[in-house]
Each structure stands twice: as C-alpha cells, then as structure tokens.
Amino acid sequence: MRSLAGRRMLRRVPQLLIGLFLYGIGIAFIVRGMLGAAPWDVLTQGIATHLPLSFGTITIVVSGIVLLMWIPLRQKPGIGTVLNALLVGPAADVGFLMIPETDVLWLRVIFFAIGLTVLAAATGLYIGSHFGPGPRDGLMTGLHRVTGRPIWLVRTALEVLVVLVGWLLGGNVGLGTVAFALLVGPMCQFFMRVFEVRLPGERLTRPDGDLRPDTVAG
C-alpha cells in the first residue's frame, strides 16, 4: 500500500500541471475579451507591441526577470515556481490559438467572465498543490518580508506600477482590469478551499483549517 505522502504526491503533481495550463487558458480568455487585461498581462501586452515575440514568450522572459529579483530578497523558489515561469506563457499562446478574436461586446464579456473563473479555479489548483509560489507572488511576499509593509500595500504598489508601465507601452487597460483587481481575490479564495482536497488521514495545511490566500498565482 502506498504511503500517505506517496498518494499525496500523485495527486499534487497533476494538480500543479493542470492548474498551470488552465491559468494560461484563463489569461487567453481575458485578453481575448479586450475589456482590460490583468495587471501583469497589461505589461506583457505593452511589451508585445514593441517586440516581435509572442505573448507567451514575453511572459516567460518577464517571469525570469522577476525571479532574478528574488535573489536580493533571499526568496527560495520551488519546483512549482519554476514550472509556473516556464509553462503559463506557452499555455496562454495555446489559448490564443483556440479562442478567436471578436468585436461582439456580449461575447467579449462572456470571454472575460470565463477567463476570470478559469484563472481563479486554476489558482486554487496550483496553490493547493503546495509546490511553491509563482514568480510574481514570491516577489510580493519577499518585498513584504523585507520592507515590513502589509501584503495588500505591496501588491497594490506592484500592480499599479506594472499597469502604468504596461499602459504607457500600449497594453490594454479598461474596466476588465478593475473588475479583475476587485474579484480575483475572493474568487481565488473560494477555489482554494474547493481544491484543498485531503486524502484519508491527511491534515489541513494550517491547524485551524484557514486556507485564506495571501497571494494569487502569477
């Protein structure tokens, strides 16, 4: 009979990979909605208007730069961190191949809603696998630890900065960007509870069962 740790690993690895793939698909739906991208994707879009590279390739490059910023913060990446940096961008490119562009407003609203829901569910899967934070989340938590500033303040400052830079470069900022900022936290918290599946005899991550996310994968 497999040990509890072995059974848990068999669950966590597919959960991580499926979560990362769906995260990229969620990004693609949101971008195709053209109502305003998520903060870091606004930056990616802006860079993409100036470089002959795909959205996914730029996502990988930005993730690599963010990971370099972990070094002075003494953050330690996990295997999930590395796979996040490598897989989310290509998954988004796959999504762009499957999801058509459209000028129909109601369809764009549906695309955005689907994307936000898929991304939140993917975050629940990915974070629930416990293989390490995403590059952007690790930057946020590292700055929180070094500066002593609250998580919400660090996250807000980072996202305002990347949105501003992305917008100046030509990224799409709109009502969807605001809706994403307001809704993604509660939706991710819900899905983290949904996907924190326990095997028989396995304890919750925290003794009190509190699974409130301080961060969102990215």
C-alpha positions as CSV (number, residue, x, y, z in Angstrom):
1,M,0.0,0.0,0.0
2,R,1.3,3.4,-0.9
3,S,2.2,5.8,1.9
4,L,0.1,8.9,2.5
5,A,3.0,11.0,1.3
6,G,3.2,9.0,-1.9
7,R,-0.5,9.2,-2.6
8,R,-0.5,12.9,-1.9
9,M,2.4,13.4,-4.4
10,L,0.4,11.5,-7.0
11,R,-2.4,14.0,-6.5
12,R,-0.3,17.1,-6.3
13,V,1.7,16.8,-9.4
14,P,-1.2,16.5,-11.9
15,Q,-3.0,19.2,-9.8
16,L,0.0,21.6,-10.4
17,L,0.3,20.9,-14.1
18,I,-3.4,21.2,-14.8
19,G,-3.6,24.4,-12.7
20,L,-0.7,26.0,-14.7
21,F,-2.2,25.0,-18.0
22,L,-5.6,26.3,-17.1
23,Y,-4.1,29.5,-15.7
24,G,-2.7,30.2,-19.2
25,I,-6.0,29.5,-20.8
26,G,-7.7,31.8,-18.4
27,I,-5.3,34.6,-19.3
28,A,-6.0,34.0,-23.0
29,F,-9.8,34.3,-22.5
30,I,-9.4,37.6,-20.5
31,V,-7.1,39.0,-23.2
32,R,-9.4,38.0,-26.0
33,G,-12.3,39.7,-24.1
34,M,-10.5,43.0,-24.8
35,L,-12.1,44.7,-21.8
36,G,-8.8,45.2,-20.0
37,A,-6.2,42.7,-19.0
38,A,-4.9,41.7,-15.6
39,P,-2.1,44.0,-14.3
40,W,0.9,41.8,-15.2
41,D,-0.7,40.9,-18.6
42,V,-1.1,44.6,-19.4
43,L,2.6,44.8,-19.0
44,T,3.1,41.8,-21.3
45,Q,0.8,43.3,-23.9
46,G,2.6,46.5,-23.8
47,I,6.0,44.9,-24.3
48,A,4.5,42.7,-27.1
49,T,3.6,45.9,-29.1
50,H,7.4,46.7,-29.3
51,L,9.0,43.2,-29.7
52,P,8.4,40.5,-32.4
53,L,7.7,37.9,-29.7
54,S,4.6,36.0,-28.7
55,F,2.6,36.9,-25.6
56,G,3.8,33.6,-24.0
57,T,7.4,34.1,-24.8
58,I,7.3,37.6,-23.2
59,T,5.6,36.1,-20.2
60,I,8.5,33.6,-19.7
61,V,11.0,36.4,-20.1
62,V,9.2,38.7,-17.6
63,S,9.0,35.7,-15.2
64,G,12.7,35.1,-15.5
65,I,13.5,38.8,-14.7
66,V,11.1,38.7,-11.7
67,L,12.9,35.5,-10.4
68,L,16.2,37.4,-10.6
69,M,14.7,40.0,-8.3
70,W,14.2,37.2,-5.8
71,I,17.9,36.9,-5.3
72,P,18.5,40.1,-3.1
73,L,15.2,39.2,-1.3
74,R,16.6,35.8,-0.5
75,Q,13.4,34.1,-1.7
76,K,13.7,30.3,-2.4
77,P,11.8,29.0,-5.5
78,G,10.1,25.7,-5.5
79,I,9.5,23.4,-8.5
80,G,6.1,25.0,-8.9
81,T,7.8,28.4,-9.1
82,V,10.0,27.2,-12.0
83,L,7.2,25.4,-13.8
84,N,5.0,28.4,-13.4
85,A,7.6,30.6,-15.1
86,L,8.0,28.1,-18.0
87,L,4.5,26.8,-18.6
88,V,1.9,29.6,-18.1
89,G,3.1,31.6,-21.1
90,P,3.0,28.7,-23.6
91,A,-0.4,27.7,-22.3
92,A,-1.6,31.2,-23.0
93,D,-0.3,31.0,-26.5
94,V,-2.2,27.7,-26.9
95,G,-5.3,29.5,-25.7
96,F,-4.9,32.3,-28.3
97,L,-4.9,29.6,-31.0
98,M,-8.1,28.2,-29.8
99,I,-10.0,31.4,-28.8
100,P,-11.0,33.7,-31.7
101,E,-10.8,37.4,-31.6
102,T,-14.2,39.1,-31.8
103,D,-15.7,42.6,-31.8
104,V,-19.1,41.4,-30.4
105,L,-19.4,43.0,-27.0
106,W,-21.6,40.4,-25.3
107,L,-19.2,37.7,-26.5
108,R,-16.2,39.6,-25.1
109,V,-18.0,39.9,-21.8
110,I,-18.5,36.2,-21.7
111,F,-14.8,35.6,-22.6
112,F,-13.8,37.8,-19.7
113,A,-16.1,36.0,-17.3
114,I,-14.9,32.6,-18.4
115,G,-11.3,33.7,-18.2
116,L,-11.6,35.1,-14.7
117,T,-13.4,32.0,-13.5
118,V,-10.9,29.6,-15.1
119,L,-8.0,31.6,-13.8
120,A,-9.3,31.6,-10.3
121,A,-10.0,27.9,-10.4
122,A,-6.5,27.3,-11.8
123,T,-5.1,29.4,-9.0
124,G,-6.9,27.1,-6.5
125,L,-5.4,24.1,-8.2
126,Y,-1.9,25.5,-8.5
127,I,-1.5,26.9,-5.0
128,G,-3.3,24.0,-3.5
129,S,-0.6,21.7,-4.8
130,H,1.9,23.4,-2.4
131,F,4.9,23.4,-4.8
132,G,6.0,26.9,-4.2
133,P,4.6,30.4,-5.1
134,G,4.6,31.9,-8.6
135,P,7.4,34.3,-9.6
136,R,5.2,37.4,-9.1
137,D,3.8,36.2,-5.8
138,G,7.2,35.4,-4.5
139,L,8.4,39.0,-5.3
140,M,5.4,40.3,-3.5
141,T,5.9,38.2,-0.4
142,G,9.6,38.9,-0.4
143,L,9.1,42.6,-0.5
144,H,6.6,42.3,2.3
145,R,9.1,40.5,4.4
146,V,12.0,42.9,3.7
147,T,10.1,46.1,3.9
148,G,7.6,45.2,6.7
149,R,4.8,46.7,4.7
150,P,1.4,45.0,4.6
151,I,0.8,42.4,1.8
152,W,-2.1,44.4,0.3
153,L,0.0,47.6,0.1
154,V,3.0,45.8,-1.5
155,R,0.7,44.1,-4.0
156,T,-1.2,47.2,-4.8
157,A,2.0,49.2,-5.4
158,L,3.5,46.5,-7.6
159,E,0.3,46.1,-9.7
160,V,-0.2,49.9,-10.1
161,L,3.4,50.1,-11.3
162,V,3.1,47.3,-13.8
163,V,-0.2,48.6,-15.1
164,L,1.2,52.1,-15.6
165,V,4.2,50.8,-17.4
166,G,2.2,48.4,-19.5
167,W,-0.4,51.1,-20.4
168,L,2.4,53.5,-21.4
169,L,3.8,50.8,-23.6
170,G,0.4,50.2,-25.3
171,G,-1.2,47.5,-23.1
172,N,-5.0,47.2,-22.8
173,V,-6.3,48.8,-19.5
174,G,-10.1,49.0,-19.0
175,L,-13.0,48.1,-16.9
176,G,-11.8,44.5,-17.0
177,T,-8.6,45.4,-15.3
178,V,-10.6,47.0,-12.4
179,A,-13.0,44.1,-12.3
180,F,-10.1,41.6,-12.2
181,A,-8.5,43.5,-9.3
182,L,-11.7,43.5,-7.3
183,L,-12.9,40.0,-8.0
184,V,-9.8,37.8,-8.3
185,G,-9.0,37.6,-4.6
186,P,-12.4,36.4,-3.4
187,M,-12.8,34.0,-6.3
188,C,-9.3,32.5,-5.7
189,Q,-10.0,32.1,-2.0
190,F,-13.2,30.2,-2.9
191,F,-11.4,27.9,-5.3
192,M,-8.5,27.3,-2.9
193,R,-11.0,25.9,-0.4
194,V,-12.6,23.8,-3.1
195,F,-9.3,22.3,-4.3
196,E,-7.6,21.8,-1.0
197,V,-8.6,18.1,-1.2
198,R,-7.4,15.9,1.6
199,L,-6.7,12.2,1.5
200,P,-7.9,9.9,4.4
201,G,-5.7,10.7,7.4
202,E,-4.3,13.9,5.9
203,R,-4.4,17.1,7.9
204,L,-5.1,20.6,6.7
205,T,-2.2,22.9,5.8
206,R,-3.0,25.0,8.8
207,P,-4.2,23.7,12.2
208,D,-7.3,25.9,12.2
209,G,-8.2,25.0,8.6
210,D,-7.8,28.6,7.5
211,L,-6.9,28.5,3.8
212,R,-7.1,32.2,3.2
213,P,-4.7,33.1,0.3
214,D,-2.3,35.9,0.9
215,T,-1.2,35.8,-2.7
216,V,-2.5,34.9,-6.1
217,A,-0.6,32.8,-8.5
218,G,1.1,34.6,-11.3
